[in-house]
Amino acid sequence: MNNLLFDFTVDKTTKTVYINREFDAELSLVWDAFTKQEILDQWWAPKPWSSKTKVMNFEVGGRRFYAMESPEGVERWSIQKYTSISPKTNFKLLNAFADENEIPELPGSEWDLTFSEQNGITKLSASIYNESLERLEKMIEMGFKEGFTMTLKSLEDLLATLSKK
C-alpha cells in the first residue's frame, strides 16, 4: 500500500546528504509540521527520544534552539538559524550541535529543504551540506540515517492523524 518515495544518499565527495521523502498529506500541513513549534515537537526526534523547543522564531535571521531528550533525561541541544524562507516551498537553515547555553559546536551543516505537492502527495527534498567531511562522517556514525528515518516515520504517522481532523 505504501509506495511513497524515500531515498537517502550520502555523497562524501560533496560532503552532502540528500533525502527525498514523500508524505500522503497536503503541502500546507507538511510545511506547518516543519515550521510550527507545537507540531515540530511532536515528531522531531527518533523514538523513544522527544523534542523540546526552548526558542523558535521562524523568520529569516530567526532561530530554533531545542533539545532532543532521552527517556532518562539526557539532553542533546542543537541550534538552527534560518537563512532563507520562501513560504510553502523552501527554507534554509544552518544547524549546529550546541550546549544548553546555546554555544554552538562548529562546524555545523547547511540544510536546504524544498517542498512540492502533486495529487495530494507532498515531496520533501532536502540536502544537508557539511563544511567538513569529519562532521559528515560523525553524523553517519552517530546513526543519523537510522535516526532521521525513524523521525520522518513519526512525522508520517502524525500527518496521518492530523489529516483526518
C-alpha positions in Angstrom: 0.0 0.0 0.0 2.7 2.5 0.9 4.5 3.3 -2.3 5.8 6.7 -1.0 9.3 7.6 -2.1 12.1 7.5 0.5 15.6 8.0 -0.8 18.6 8.7 1.4 22.0 9.2 -0.2 25.4 10.2 1.3 27.8 11.8 -1.1 31.2 12.1 0.6 32.8 13.9 -2.4 30.4 16.9 -1.9 30.1 16.3 1.9 26.3 16.3 1.4 23.4 14.1 2.5 20.4 14.0 0.1 17.0 13.0 1.3 13.8 12.7 -0.8 10.7 11.7 1.1 7.0 11.7 0.1 4.1 12.1 2.5 0.5 11.4 2.0 -0.6 14.8 3.1 -1.2 18.3 1.7 1.7 20.7 1.3 0.4 23.2 3.8 0.2 20.5 6.5 3.7 19.2 5.9 5.1 22.8 5.8 3.4 23.5 9.1 4.9 20.3 10.6 8.4 21.7 9.8 7.8 25.3 10.7 5.5 25.4 13.7 7.0 24.6 17.1 3.8 22.9 18.5 3.8 20.4 15.7 7.6 20.0 15.3 8.0 19.0 19.0 5.6 16.1 18.3 7.8 14.4 15.8 11.4 15.9 15.6 13.3 13.1 17.4 13.7 9.4 16.9 11.6 7.4 19.4 11.9 7.0 22.3 13.6 10.4 22.4 11.4 13.5 22.4 12.0 17.1 21.1 11.6 20.2 23.3 12.0 23.6 21.8 13.2 26.4 24.1 13.1 29.2 21.5 11.7 29.2 18.0 11.4 32.2 15.7 10.7 31.1 12.2 11.8 34.1 10.1 14.9 34.9 8.2 17.6 35.6 10.8 15.5 33.8 13.4 16.4 30.6 15.2 15.2 27.4 16.8 17.0 26.3 19.9 15.9 22.8 21.0 16.9 19.6 22.7 16.3 16.0 21.9 15.7 14.4 25.2 16.1 10.7 26.1 13.6 8.9 28.4 16.4 9.1 31.0 16.5 12.9 30.7 19.7 13.1 28.7 19.6 16.3 26.5 21.3 16.8 23.1 21.0 20.5 22.2 21.0 22.0 18.7 20.6 25.4 17.3 19.1 26.2 13.8 19.4 29.6 12.3 17.0 30.3 9.4 18.9 31.9 6.5 16.2 31.9 3.8 12.4 31.3 3.7 10.2 31.0 0.6 6.8 30.3 2.1 5.4 26.8 1.5 8.2 25.9 -1.0 11.7 26.2 0.6 13.6 27.2 3.6 17.3 27.0 4.5 19.0 26.9 7.9 22.4 26.5 9.5 22.3 23.7 12.0 24.9 23.1 14.8 25.0 21.0 17.9 25.2 23.2 21.0 25.3 23.1 24.7 22.5 24.1 27.0 23.7 27.7 27.0 23.3 27.9 23.2 27.0 27.9 22.5 27.4 26.1 19.1 29.7 23.3 18.4 31.2 24.2 15.0 31.4 23.4 12.2 27.7 22.9 11.5 25.7 21.9 8.5 23.6 23.8 5.9 20.1 22.4 5.4 18.1 23.2 2.2 14.5 21.9 2.4 12.2 22.1 -0.6 8.6 21.1 -0.6 6.3 20.4 -3.5 2.9 18.8 -3.9 1.4 16.6 -6.6 -2.0 14.9 -6.4 -2.2 15.3 -2.6 1.3 13.8 -2.1 3.9 16.2 -0.7 7.5 15.7 -1.5 10.3 16.9 0.7 13.7 17.2 -1.0 16.5 18.0 1.5 20.2 18.5 1.1 22.4 18.7 4.1 25.8 20.1 3.4 28.6 19.7 5.9 31.6 22.0 5.9 33.8 19.1 7.0 34.0 15.5 5.9 34.8 14.7 9.6 31.4 16.1 10.7 29.6 14.3 7.9 31.2 11.0 9.0 30.5 11.7 12.7 26.8 12.3 11.7 26.7 9.0 9.9 28.5 7.1 12.7 26.0 8.6 15.3 23.2 6.9 13.3 21.8 9.9 11.5 20.3 7.8 8.7 18.5 5.5 11.1 17.5 8.3 13.5 16.2 10.6 10.7 14.4 7.7 9.0 12.6 7.0 12.4 11.9 10.7 12.8 10.4 11.0 9.3 8.3 7.9 10.1 7.0 9.7 13.2 6.1 12.6 11.0 4.3 10.4 8.6 2.2 8.9 11.5 1.5 12.3 12.9 0.4 13.6 9.4 -2.0 10.7 9.1 -3.7 11.7 12.3 -3.7 15.4 11.5 -5.0 14.8 8.0 -8.1 13.1 9.5 -9.0 16.1 11.6 
